[in-house]
């Protein structure tokens, strides 16, 4: 009996540990993706020198801000959101903005194992990691004139007042963004992600809309409804004549 209890306790502890690991892992959260980032407050963002990009030095995450959106690299995937705590949209390697790809290795707070040995003042070797197909499609991604880098987008600091229980749902996020943050993305790739996230809540709302129920007579075919109505009218007229 004692042996059974010990085995049961070991199984329970292992299950609890697994559940704890899953709770901070990657999960699906409509209309975007939950990537385990649950910030208690708006993060401190610092400009990457010479780049139109900000990073979060105090977070244990590869957390960036570029062209009006937040970008996170986690689990070999890129994610984007217009709010600092998501929801997050998955970004495939083919559609990661160039200036995000160009961020030097030193500004990644949680570097994957395959970053080891790469120069800290140079961007990650994405072509080596994602393969020749990606390299051919994004040819020249690491070649640019540093003197012509665009100015960074203003930080949406209004989001500082929305944390914890005050963090707004998706529909309210768009309303607040329209009221307090007038900046529009200039990067063509970022524009696609931005518009895609704005359309998701609208699609969800349209799916929940149901047509108003109609009465039985309105559902009735027109000819049938008219014939029955005329019959009732004729019968009432005959009864009226009999009464006279």
C-alpha positions as CSV (number, residue, x, y, z in Angstrom):
1,X,0.0,0.0,0.0
2,X,2.8,2.4,0.9
3,X,4.5,1.6,-2.5
4,X,1.2,2.4,-4.3
5,X,0.9,5.7,-2.5
6,X,4.5,6.7,-3.4
7,X,3.9,5.9,-7.1
8,X,0.7,7.8,-7.1
9,X,2.4,10.8,-5.5
10,X,5.2,10.7,-8.1
11,X,2.7,10.6,-10.9
12,X,0.7,13.5,-9.4
13,X,3.9,15.6,-9.1
14,X,4.9,14.9,-12.7
15,X,1.4,15.8,-14.0
16,X,1.4,19.0,-12.0
17,X,4.8,20.0,-13.4
18,X,3.7,19.2,-16.9
19,X,0.6,21.3,-16.5
20,X,2.7,24.2,-15.1
21,X,4.9,24.0,-18.2
22,X,2.0,23.9,-20.6
23,X,0.4,26.9,-18.9
24,X,3.3,29.2,-19.9
25,X,3.8,27.6,-23.3
26,X,2.2,28.3,-26.6
27,X,-1.5,28.0,-26.9
28,X,-4.3,29.0,-29.2
29,X,-6.3,32.1,-28.2
30,X,-8.7,33.5,-30.8
31,X,-8.5,35.8,-32.7
32,X,-4.7,35.6,-32.2
33,X,-2.2,33.3,-30.5
34,X,-1.2,33.2,-26.8
35,X,2.5,32.8,-26.6
36,X,2.8,32.7,-22.8
37,X,3.7,36.4,-22.5
38,X,1.6,37.9,-19.7
39,X,3.2,41.3,-18.7
40,X,2.0,42.9,-15.5
41,X,2.5,46.3,-17.0
42,X,3.7,48.2,-20.0
43,X,7.4,47.3,-20.6
44,X,10.3,49.6,-20.8
45,X,11.4,50.0,-24.4
46,X,14.8,51.3,-25.5
47,X,15.9,52.3,-29.0
48,X,18.3,50.0,-30.8
49,X,21.0,52.4,-31.9
50,X,20.9,53.1,-35.6
51,X,17.6,51.1,-36.2
52,X,14.0,52.2,-36.2
53,X,13.4,49.5,-33.6
54,X,12.9,49.3,-29.8
55,X,13.7,46.4,-27.6
56,X,12.7,45.5,-24.0
57,X,16.0,45.0,-22.0
58,X,14.2,44.1,-18.8
59,X,12.1,41.3,-20.2
60,X,13.1,37.7,-20.4
61,X,11.9,37.6,-24.0
62,X,12.9,38.7,-27.5
63,X,10.4,41.6,-27.4
64,X,10.6,44.4,-30.0
65,X,8.6,47.3,-31.3
66,X,8.7,48.5,-34.9
67,X,6.5,50.6,-37.1
68,X,3.6,50.8,-34.7
69,X,3.5,47.1,-33.8
70,X,5.1,44.7,-31.2
71,X,7.2,41.8,-32.4
72,X,8.2,38.7,-30.4
73,X,10.6,35.9,-31.5
74,X,9.8,32.8,-29.5
75,X,10.0,29.1,-30.2
76,X,11.5,29.6,-33.7
77,X,8.5,31.7,-34.6
78,X,7.8,35.4,-35.0
79,X,4.6,37.0,-33.7
80,X,3.1,40.5,-34.0
81,X,0.5,42.5,-32.2
82,X,-0.7,46.1,-32.0
83,X,-0.9,45.8,-28.1
84,X,1.9,44.9,-25.8
85,X,0.2,41.8,-24.3
86,X,-1.4,40.5,-27.5
87,X,-3.4,38.8,-28.8
88,X,-0.5,37.7,-31.1
89,X,-0.6,36.8,-34.8
90,X,1.8,34.3,-36.2
91,X,4.2,35.7,-38.8
92,X,5.8,33.3,-41.2
93,X,9.5,33.8,-42.1
94,X,8.6,35.0,-45.6
95,X,6.6,38.0,-44.1
96,X,8.9,39.2,-41.3
97,X,9.7,42.9,-41.9
98,X,13.3,43.6,-43.0
99,X,14.2,45.8,-40.1
100,X,13.1,43.1,-37.7
101,X,15.3,40.6,-39.5
102,X,18.2,43.1,-39.2
103,X,18.2,43.4,-35.4
104,X,21.6,42.5,-34.1
105,X,22.0,39.3,-32.1
106,X,23.0,41.3,-28.9
107,X,19.5,42.6,-28.5
108,X,17.9,39.2,-28.3
109,X,17.4,38.6,-24.6
110,X,16.7,34.9,-25.0
111,X,18.9,33.6,-27.7
112,X,18.2,30.2,-29.2
113,X,20.9,27.6,-29.2
114,X,21.6,28.0,-33.0
115,X,22.5,31.7,-32.4
116,X,25.7,30.4,-30.6
117,X,28.8,31.5,-32.4
118,X,27.1,34.3,-34.4
119,X,28.5,37.8,-34.2
120,X,26.6,39.8,-31.6
121,X,26.8,43.1,-33.6
122,X,25.3,41.5,-36.8
123,X,21.8,40.1,-37.5
124,X,21.1,36.4,-37.1
125,X,22.0,34.2,-40.0
126,X,18.4,33.7,-41.1
127,X,19.4,32.3,-44.5
128,X,21.5,29.6,-42.8
129,X,18.7,28.8,-40.4
130,X,15.7,28.9,-42.7
131,X,17.3,27.5,-45.8
132,X,18.2,28.5,-49.3
133,X,14.6,28.8,-50.4
134,X,14.0,31.5,-47.9
135,X,17.4,33.1,-48.7
136,X,16.4,33.3,-52.4
137,X,13.0,34.8,-51.7
138,X,14.4,37.4,-49.3
139,X,17.6,38.1,-51.2
140,X,19.4,41.2,-50.0
141,X,17.6,41.4,-46.7
142,X,20.8,42.1,-44.8
143,X,22.0,44.8,-47.3
144,X,20.9,48.4,-46.6
145,X,22.2,51.9,-46.3
146,X,22.4,52.6,-42.6
147,X,22.4,56.3,-43.2
148,X,18.9,56.1,-44.8
149,X,17.1,54.2,-42.0
150,X,13.6,55.6,-41.4
151,X,12.7,57.3,-38.2
152,X,11.2,55.1,-35.5
153,X,7.5,55.1,-34.9
154,X,6.3,56.8,-31.8
155,X,5.7,54.5,-28.9
156,X,2.0,54.0,-28.0
157,X,2.6,55.1,-24.4
158,X,-1.2,55.5,-23.8
159,X,-1.2,51.7,-23.3
160,X,0.6,52.2,-19.9
161,X,-2.7,52.9,-18.2
162,X,-4.1,49.5,-19.3
163,X,-2.7,46.7,-17.4
164,X,-3.8,43.7,-15.3
165,X,-7.6,43.7,-15.1
166,X,-7.8,46.9,-17.1
167,X,-6.2,45.3,-20.2
168,X,-8.9,45.7,-22.9
169,X,-10.4,43.0,-25.1
170,X,-9.7,43.0,-28.8
171,X,-12.7,45.1,-29.9
172,X,-11.9,47.8,-27.3
173,X,-8.2,47.7,-28.2
174,X,-9.1,49.0,-31.7
175,X,-11.3,51.8,-30.4
176,X,-8.6,53.0,-27.9
177,X,-6.0,52.8,-30.6
178,X,-8.1,54.9,-32.9
179,X,-8.6,57.5,-30.2
180,X,-5.0,57.7,-28.8
181,X,-2.6,56.6,-31.5
182,X,-2.9,58.0,-34.9
183,X,0.3,56.6,-36.4
184,X,-0.2,54.3,-39.4
185,X,2.5,51.8,-40.4
186,X,4.7,52.8,-43.3
187,X,6.4,49.5,-44.0
188,X,4.3,47.6,-46.6
189,X,4.7,44.3,-44.8
190,X,3.7,45.8,-41.5
191,X,0.7,47.3,-43.1
192,X,-0.5,43.9,-44.1
193,X,-0.2,42.5,-40.6
194,X,-1.8,45.6,-39.1
195,X,-4.8,45.4,-41.5
196,X,-5.1,41.7,-41.0
197,X,-5.4,42.1,-37.2
198,X,-8.0,44.8,-37.5
199,X,-10.2,42.7,-39.7
200,X,-10.2,39.7,-37.3
201,X,-12.6,41.2,-34.7
202,X,-14.9,42.4,-37.5
203,X,-15.1,38.9,-39.0
204,X,-15.8,37.5,-35.5
205,X,-18.6,40.0,-35.0
206,X,-20.2,39.3,-38.3
207,X,-20.2,35.5,-37.6
208,X,-22.2,36.2,-34.4
209,X,-24.8,38.3,-36.2
210,X,-28.0,36.4,-36.8
211,X,-30.9,37.6,-39.0
212,X,-34.0,38.7,-37.0
213,X,-36.7,36.0,-36.8
214,X,-39.7,36.6,-39.0
215,X,-43.3,35.8,-38.3
216,X,-45.0,32.8,-39.8
217,X,-46.9,34.8,-42.3
218,X,-43.7,36.5,-43.5
219,X,-42.1,33.1,-43.9
220,X,-45.0,32.0,-46.0
221,X,-44.7,32.0,-49.8
222,X,-46.3,35.1,-51.2
223,X,-48.9,33.4,-53.3
224,X,-50.0,31.0,-50.6
225,X,-50.2,33.8,-48.0
226,X,-52.3,36.0,-50.3
227,X,-54.7,33.2,-51.2
228,X,-55.4,32.3,-47.6
229,X,-55.8,35.9,-46.6
230,X,-58.3,36.5,-49.5
231,X,-60.2,33.3,-48.5
232,X,-60.5,34.6,-44.9
233,X,-61.7,37.9,-46.3
234,X,-64.3,36.3,-48.5
235,X,-65.6,34.2,-45.6
236,X,-66.0,37.2,-43.3
237,X,-67.9,39.0,-46.1
238,X,-70.3,36.2,-46.5
239,X,-71.0,36.0,-42.8
240,X,-71.6,39.7,-42.7
241,X,-74.2,39.3,-45.6
242,X,-76.0,36.5,-43.7
243,X,-76.2,38.6,-40.6
244,X,-77.9,41.4,-42.6
